[in-house]
Amino acid sequence: MDPTPITAAHTWWVCDFNPFIIPAWSSWLPIRWYGLAYVAGVVCGGLLLWRWSKRDRLPLTSTAISDLMVALAVGIIAGGRLGYCLFYKPYLFTEFGGGFPWWGVLKVTEGGMASHGGIIGIVLATWWWWRGRARTVNPLVIADAVAAAAPIGIIFGRLANFWNGELWGRPTQVAWAWIFPLSGNPPVPRHPSQLYAVFLEGLLILAIVLPIHARHRRPGLSLGLVLILYSFGRITGEFFREPDAGQPGGQPASIVINGVTHVVQQPFILGIFTKGQALTLIVAAVGLGFVIWALRRKPRPEDYLAAPAAAAK
């Protein structure tokens, strides 16, 4: 990583980190920092849930938590990828080829993951695991714990986005701007929007929600607060992030669908919102509904205490 002079008055840092953990072994051991970020997020989130279970704040055994984290890992990956294809590039569902990966959805090098799809994947994975393993536990108690720990994964994920030099920000001349080589030719200084997201979508939420989650006993409250705060952070951060090419507000994009090239360009939604912001408005509404629902009901401290019939085995 070397600073690159763009103008005589300022020097900008270049985001050109190697995506492989051991670059010399990348040809036969292609382990990327991006993949390690997902593992770190799941492991750290699981450790936090385990700690809560030891302090009578989550009525689950250590084994049950391990199984839950496996289900969540699958839900995050599957939901994130399917969500990206559904919300941003639906043509990938009908794109097939002769060689592996034969299905467009499996072409992870074309696009990536969508956080909104990951949220849906987390919800479905938690619900599926609860039905099979912990139906005697209030599902909103589990949802609260998963939601309160989720920003840890967001922090690691956004750091990985920055390390990869992707999801860059809009052009700027601020002193802390970075050059992202993949952003254009020639590249220009841009907001490090990934780092903004680390704070807005991760650290800020943890700082607010964790103390509240430790004290309240209103199932659904932590879930609602996390969804609202995530929505605030995502919508705010998107004003500094460059929209994906071909998406609302982004630059024109040439895409090839079954051998035919199409040029796609879309205006901002309602003249101001990116697609990510528009989808996040739905998340905010759901979060507000959970907060109102939880506050209108009496606390249920008994739902947080482990019991032989409630603690999943």
PERA-V301450 format. One record per backbone hydrogen bond with DSSP energy under -1.0 kcal/mol. CO is the residue of the C=O (numbers start at 1). NH is the residue of the N-H. If there is no record, write none. Layout:
CO,NH  CO,NH
This chain:
4,12  10,7  12,4  13,179  14,16  19,33  22,25  23,26  25,28  25,29  29,31  31,21  32,36  33,37  34,38  35,39  36,40  37,41  38,42  39,43  40,44  41,45  42,46  43,47  44,48  45,49  46,50  47,51  48,52  49,53  50,54  52,57  58,60  61,65  62,66  63,67  64,68  65,69  66,70  67,71  68,72  69,73  70,74  71,75  72,76  73,77  74,78  75,79  76,80  77,81  78,82  79,83  80,84  80,114  81,85  82,86  83,87  84,88  84,89  89,92  90,93  91,94  95,104  102,97  103,106  104,107  106,108  107,110  114,118  115,119  116,120  117,121  118,122  119,123  120,124  121,125  122,126  123,127  124,128  125,129  126,130  127,131  128,132  129,133  130,134  134,137  138,141  138,142  139,143  140,144  141,145  142,146  143,147  144,148  145,149  146,150  149,152  150,154  151,155  152,156  153,157  154,158  155,159  156,160  157,161  158,162  159,163  160,164  161,166  162,165  168,242  170,191  174,177  178,190  179,15  180,183  189,172  190,178  191,169  191,193  192,195  192,196  193,197  194,198  195,199  196,200  197,201  198,203  199,204  202,206  203,207  204,208  205,209  206,210  209,213  210,214  212,215  212,216  217,300  218,221  220,224  221,225  222,226  223,227  224,228  225,229  226,230  227,231  228,232  229,233  230,234  231,235  232,236  233,237  234,238  236,239  237,240  240,170  244,247  247,250  251,246  253,264  255,262  257,260  260,257  262,255  264,253  266,249  268,271  269,272  269,273  273,269  274,278  275,279  276,280  277,281  279,283  280,284  281,285  282,286  283,287  284,288  285,289  286,290  287,291  288,292  289,293  290,294  291,295  292,296  294,297  300,303  301,304  307,311
